[in-house]
Amino acid sequence: MDDTLVAKVTAHPRYQELKARRTRLGVWLTIAMLVVYYGFILLVAFDKPLLASRIGDGVTTLGMPIGLGVIVFTIVITAIYVRRANSEFDRLSDDINKAVLK
């Protein structure tokens, strides 16, 4: 890639906005995932009886739906990122390309 083109893109204000928004979203989703995941791990480490308590008369324990919730949460935050990337971030990238490649 041409160095002048790289300089034009990195200096463009919309590129700075794209970087800031993408970073901010990534940080928030990472923090949310870490809280949920490590919260579950801490629950496993420090409150096993709670997770081992049965739900109703069956064999399902409370830990199973909570663990499934962690997996579903991961899918949801991935979907949030993909949706934002395919709409907002792609639109900003297109604006930058149009402005720089004039």
N, C-alpha and C positions, 0 to 999 in steps of 0.2 A: 504494500500500500504506500502511496505517495506521502511523504512527510508533511507536505503542505496541506494535504487533505486531512490528515490526522490532526494537525494543529488547528485547522478551521473547525473541525467537529468538536474537539475538546474545548475550544474557546466559545462555542455557541452557547448562549444562555439556556436554550431549551435542553441541551445536553446536560448542563449542570442541574437543571430541574429534574430531568429523567434519572440521573444518578442519585440525586437526593431522595426522590420518591421511592425508587427501587430499594435503596439502602434502608430507608426508614421502614418500609414494609417488611423487608427481610429481617431486620432486627426485631420488630414486634412479633412476627410469626415465630422466629427462633426462640425468643423469650417465652412465648406462650407454650411452645412445644416442650421446652426445658422444664417449665413449671409443671406441666401435666405429667410428663414422663418421670421426672425425678420425684414428683409428689407421689406417684404410684409406687416407685421403687422404695421411697421412704415408708410408705404405708406397709409395703411387704416386709420391710426390715423391722419396723417398730410396732406394728399392730396386726400381727398374723391372726390372732383370734377374731378380729373384726372381719377380715377377708375370708376366714374359714367358716363364718357363720352361714348357716343354710338359709336359703330363701324358700319359704313354704315347707312342704313335706317332701320335696324332691331331693335330688343329689346336687343341685346347682348351688354353689356358694356365692356370696356377695362379691368375691374377687373376680369371678368370671365375667359378669357384666361390666365391672369397672375396667378390667383388662380390655374387653371388647370396646369400651368407650374410648380408651387411649388409642386404639387402632382406628376407630371411626374419626376421632379428632384429628389424627394425622392425615387421613384422607380429606377431611373438610378443609384444613388449612392449606393442603396442596391445591385443592380446587380453588380456593380463594386466590392463591398466588397465580395460578394458571389463568383464571378469569381476568385478573388485573393486568397480567402480562399480555394477554391476547387483545385487550381493549385499550386501556390507558397507555401502557408502555409501548405497544406497537404504534399507536397513533402519534405519540411523541417522537418515536424513531422515524416515522414517515415524515413528520414535519421537519425534523433535522436534516434528513436526506434531501428533501425538496429544497430547503434553504441553502444547504452547502453545495449541492451539485448544480446550482443555477449556472 
